[in-house]
Amino acid sequence: MQRSSAILWMVLLFSAVLSITSVYAGQQAPPSSSSSDYVPSDADLAAAHCVIGEERFLPGDYYYCLGGLAYGQHRYSESVHFFTTAASWASKPAQYVLGVMALNGDHQSRNRPLALAWLTLAAERSDSRFRAPYEQLYRASSHAERLAADALLEKMRPVYADVTAAARAEQRYEDGMKWLARMNKGGSTYCMEGMGTLAQPNSAPSACPPLQQVSTTIDRRAPAVFEGWAGHVTVGPLQQVSPTNVTN
């Protein structure tokens, strides 16, 4: 894929890589993806730190990060696999990326019906930021391509459409936040798996952020993940739980 055709989705892609790691690690976030003069390189994507512990709460965000990481490392088949997994957890950016990759033949055969199907799913929410590219592709598609996309969507919607995928993703998020609430005791810290590095493994509780900070960061990230989906509500601040009510 030519660099010029990659810019739009790569800028969008990099926004997920910024999400949860920088806040937990106390790092300054990279430049905003909204900046018109900032385009992440393959090296930027390859340097992403995808936190496996996020999978317990926001798996779409986590697998989306892995997709960008793999792409930056030129492991393109793995990248598609991770983006597809993220798409099954209602990641609209992942569905959009998969559509653009299919449309441009990005390390795969060009497939316009598949591209249209993915962009249809990406744009299904009200006021979707992916509506314009979906409509542009739809107008440029032939009748045969639209019929082929409809046939693909019959098989894809039960897995990737919001009615299934977003509901499942929200349930995972709510279950994860309830688990955090059960862990909440006065002064608790939380060492999220994958937050450390070989040099700084973050294994000592004193090196980990307060549990309430972790909870707040996840809760603030969730609206971006569920952007435009009416079913999502945030959990809000954790309440301290009496030790007698704490269960594993």
N, C-alpha and C positions, 0 to 999 in steps of 0.2 A: 504494500500500500504506500502511495506517495505521502511524503511528509505533510503536504498541504491538505490532503484529505483526512489525515489522522488528527489534525490539530483540534477540531471541535470535540471529538469524543475523548481525546487524551486529557484535555483541560478538565472536562467533566469528571473523568475517571479519577484524576488526582485528588479531587475534593474529598473522596472517601478515605484516601490514605492519610489525610490530615486529622481525621476525626478524633479518635479516642486516645491514641498513643501519646500525643504531645501533652494533653492535659494531665494524664496520669503521671507522666514522667517529668512534669514540670519544665518541659521544653517549650521554646518559642515555635509556633507553627510556621510552616513554610509560607511563601506568598500565596495570597488568596487566588483561588481558581477563577474568580470573577474579574481579575485583572486582564485586560485585553492584550497586554504585552508580555504576559508570562505563559510560557508553554513548557510543561515538564518534559524532560528528556527521558530516554530509556533508562539512563543511569538513575534519575530521580525515582522512577517507578521501581527499579530493581533494588533501591535502597530502602524501600518501605518496610516498616516494622509492623507486621500483622500480628495482633495479640490474640492468641488462641482462646484465652479466657473470655473474649467478647462473644464467642460462638454460643455461650450459655444464654446470652441476652439478646443479641442482635446478629444472628448468623448471616443475614443478607449482607450486612456491612463487612463482616469478617471475610466471607468468601469473595466478596467484591475486591477487597484489598488483596487477597491472594491472587485473584485474576490479574490485577495490575502488576503485582510483583512478578508473576510468571511471564507476563508480556514483556516487561522491562528486561528480563533475563533471556528473552528470545525462546522461551519454552511455550510455543504458541498453542500446541494441542492441550497442554495443561491449563493454559490461560482460558481457553474456551470451556474446558471442563469446570473450572472454578466459577467463571461467569455464569455458566448454566446452573450450577448449584445455587449461586446467589439469586438467580432469577426465580428458582423454585421457592425461595424465601421472600418473594415479592419485591426484589430489588429492581425498581424501574430503571435506574441507570444501567444495571447489568443487562436488562432486556434491550435497552437502547443500543448499548455497545455491541451486543450480539447481532442486532439488526444492521448496524453500520458495517460490521465486519463481513457479514454475508453479502451486503450490497456491494462493497468495494472489492470483494474477493481477497480479503486480508488473510494471507496464508491459508487459504481454502479456495474452493471453486466459488465463483460468483453464483448467487442464488437469490434472485429478486423476490420470488414468492416467499421464501423463508425470511428475507429481510422485511418484507411487508408484514408478515405475521408477527415477528418480534416487535416491530414498531407499533403495531396495533395494540399489543399488550402493554408496551411501555407508555402509551398515550391514553390508557383506559380511564384514568382518574380525571375528575373535573379540574379544569384549569391546569392541566398537565403542561409542563415546560417542554414535553416531547410532542405536543399536538402539531406544531407547525411542520417539523420534519416528517411526521407521519402523513399529514395531509399532502405535503409536497410529493412524497413517494407515491401515495395513492393516486393522485392526479396523473402522475407520469407512468403508471402501470397500465398494462393492457388488460382487456377483459379476461383473457386466459390466465394472466398472472394473478389477478384478483380471485378468480375461482380456485386456483391452486393454493393461494394463501388461506382462503376460507377452509379448504380441506385440511390444511395443516393445523389451523386453529381449532378444529374440532378435536384434535388429539392433544393440543398444547394447553388449551384452556383449563381442563381438569387438574393440571399440575401447576401452571404458571399464572393463571388469572387471579385477581385479588380475592374473589369469592372463596377460593381455597387457600392460596399461598399467603395472602395478607392476614387472613384469619389465623392460620397456623403460626405465622411469624409473630403476631401479637400475643398469642397464647404462650409462645416460648418466652417472649419478653416479660409478660406478667408473671409467669412461673419463676423466671430468674430473679425478678425484683422481690417476689415473695420470699424466695430463698435468702436473698440479702437481708430482708427484714428479720428473718429468724436468726440470722447471724449477728444482728445488731445488739451490742451490749455497750455500756458506757466506755468511751475511749477505744472502741474496736478499730483495728486496721484490717485491710484486706489486700493480700498479695495475689493479684490476678495472674493466673497462669500465662506465661509468655511475656510478661511485662519487663522482666530482667534481660540482661545480656550475659554472655560468658564472663565478661569482666565485672559486671554488677548484677548478680543473679536475683537480687531482691528477695532472697529467701528468708531473711530475718524480719520478723514483724515490725521492728522499729524502723526498717527501711521502706516500709510500704505506706501508702497514703491512708488517711482515715476512711473507714468504711462509708461514712456519710458523704464524703467527697466523691468516692467512686460511684455511689448510687446517684448522686446529683448529676455527675458527668454523663452517665448512661441515660438518665431520664431526659437530659437536655439534648442528647444525640437522637433519641427516639423520634421526635417529630420530623427530623430531616429524613429519617429512614421511611417513615410512614407518610411522607408529605402528600397531601391531597386525598388521603384515604380517611373517610369520615368515621370509620370504626375505631380509630386510635384515640386513646386518652392517656395522659401521663399519670404516673403513679404518685409523684410528689415526694416530699421529704419522708425519710424513714422515721418510724416511731420506735423508741427503745422498748425492747421486749424483756419482760421479767424472766430471770433465769429458769424459773419453774415452767415457763411456757416455751422454752427454746427446744426445738427438735432438729435432728439432722436431716 
